[in-house]
Amino acid sequence: MNFKVKTLLTLLLATSLWALPSQTSLAEFEKELESIESRRGLLIKGNIKSVYARSAFEAPADSLRLSTTPDNERIGFAQMDVSFGLRPWENTRGVMVMRLNSGYQDFFNAGAKMVSIPWLSMEGQVKDFLYWTVGDFRQAYGPLSLFSPDVEVLYEPEIFRRNRYMARDQVFLDGNQRNLQGANLQFRKASAGFLGEIRAEALVARLRRIGELDVSGHTGNIFPSSLGLPGASQAAGMDKWLYGGNLEWLPLRQSIMLGFTPLYIHDQQNTSTTVHRYITDPLTMVSEWYEQEINPGVLVPEKAMILNGRLGFDLSRLLSLDSTLTANVVAEYALSEDDHYDINVDEDGSVAVVPNKLKGSALLASLNLGYKHSVFNVNLGAKYLMNDKNWFNPLAQSPSFYGQRVLNSDKDLGQMRLASKSPFYSTFDALYHYSPKFIPAPSVVIGSDPTLEDQTESYNIAPLNKNSYSTRVYTRDEINLINSYNDMNLTSVLPNGLATANRQGVRALLDLGFINNHINGQVLFSNYAEKSLSLGTSKGKFGEIGGGLSIDVGSWLWNLPLALSGSYKQTKADYPGNVKHSSSFINAGLYAKYHSRFGVSFGLQMIDSEVDYAIDGPFLRLNKSEQMQWRAGLDYSLAKNTWVALNYGVINAENLYQSQASVGESLQLDALPNYMATAIEANPESYTSKKLNHKFDRAIIEATINADF
């Protein structure tokens, strides 16, 4: 065992000596340490992060200083994740990730330091064919079965990629694998003959446990302060369980794949629990205690069954040419049945919730063709999908990205819950920034009220985690609500990945590389439409087209990167109900090393978007938006995800709002920044135009440290 690991073990064991009997001798302590060393079953790894960011907000429209919230926001924390892999026996290992976090906002408050165990599991194997895991684990089967969809940025500049890596790693996201907590049992047996490899797997996981959440807080609520709105709160009035299995057979040297995956999700109704809430009647203004379900927004208990089958053929593997040739096809078909509901309104206006069973299906066919040569490589990937309107699989549809406000969130106050519809929202802010524990500046301070009875917005009083990425598995109502408020610039075509309901169409990606991919280019095309009419008289249409190029001259000529990259993507979406959205996304990046450890980086991103609404009445909506972000920095790096960086950048946004009525006549000002709405309400006769412009900037100084060890 090396000196560093031995020293760490000595310190850990030494800190627990106070709990040992006084007669415990030094010899016994050394014997315990030697026992751990002798097993050679200790693996220590982890990650160290430190972030300091200062964002200075400026908006010309607030020249009168109507907003009293801070213009400057500082995010600072240091965090260490230490993963201990302990193997007490030859075929058994325990894995524990200990997270230690200290926020710079409460640096001198020892009680505010965070120590948690976000990952804990026990795993082992029997001989070389049976494997088991209890606790936290990750798994992925296919895009229609068990999968975690994410947003894509074509040729993302390195200076931005690093920030997104840190934000995703904060919540333990790893590729497209789905994080679960429960038990997993796997059987794997491979042979060199016709039988190939057989895989069988069974898993059980608890997706939610009974727990009441603060309905007005931003932790655990998709849409705070909306108790009773389906999908608004993630509080659970009963336990939610997943039971699943997976069977795969890969004969003929794994050139053929046959797979079957059943999944069953249900709410355990015998665990149903109610609570008492102090509710004020808006008519009588009388407050009384009422017994109520923990989450009134869950109108019927969830129960969903998904059956998934997969068939694949790899010609290149069959011919033993997979080192130079890629030629495979995979077809995936799935059926779903889940308990949902209908809302019926009778002639008297009475509303009734009627349980309804929804059935759907999904089909995905993928083709990959490619060729590798010593000088160049080419690959074409094509996908065709056909998903029903009622198709539902939360284990494949729950997005890992839901755009949230991060920097200068004190400006939003109650509008923060609007996510991408917030007037201060920026796509770049949501993609690349996060804060594990942010303490907001209160808008109301009530020192004489120990119960804070009048403090209705928990954003004012409670720390919250600001991050657009998560590993949550959502319900159907939650997915629908997220899709309504997610960032259309990133998710308008396939908001839930390839498992998105009510989509039919194709996607193709052509990838070309030269000189060991030192020169690489991609062309992307996709075209989808609704499979079934959902609203209005015409089906929705969705598509994107784009391409990019990267050139790394330095790695090719002198073994130090000098890389340039750029991309352009155009997205269009014609939603049902005569709502049209279009956007263009431009990326440009530079990364160069002038020493084996020291580098310089630059990134530029621009998004121009336009939304056309069928507006009737005095509704003020966002019509056009222009966003730009640039960032430059210096770094000292040891590996791809180990660096110390100092960056400076600016995020600009200009939003144009439009209404059918003149602004002065309009009473619908919820879409505007609070200081603009206040100015209009105070002097409506000064605003006679049907259009309003709002600009804001964020100047960001950022220092980051990330080290994977």
Secondary structure by P-SEA (a helix, b strand, c coil): ccaaaaaaaaaaaaaacccccccccaaaaaaaaaaaaaaccccccbbbbbbbbbbbbbbccccccccccccbbbbbbbbbbbbbbccccccbbbbbbbbbbbbcccccccccbbbbccccccccccccccccccccbbbbcccccbbbbbbbbccccaaaaaaaaaaaaaacccccbbbbcbbbbbbbbbbcccccbbbbbccccccccccccccccccccccccccccccccccccbbbbbbbbbbbbbcccccbbbbbbbbbbbbccccbbbbbbbcccccccbbbbbbbcccccccbbbbbbbbbbbbbbbccccccccccbbbbbbbbbbbbbbbbbbbbbccccbbbbbbbbbbbbbbbbbbbbbcccccbbbbbbbbbbbbcccccccccccccccccccccccccccccccccccccccccccccccccbbbbbbcccccccccccccccccccbbbbbcccccccccaaaaaaaaacccccccccccccccccccccbbbbbbbbcccccbbbbbbbbbbcccccccccbbbbbbcccccccccccccccccccccccbbbbbbbbcccbbbbbbbbbbbbbbbbcccccccbbbbbbbbbccccccccccccccbbbbbbbbbbcccccccccccccccbbbbbbbbbbbccccccccccccccaaaaaaaaaccccccccbbbbbbbbbbbbbbbbbcc
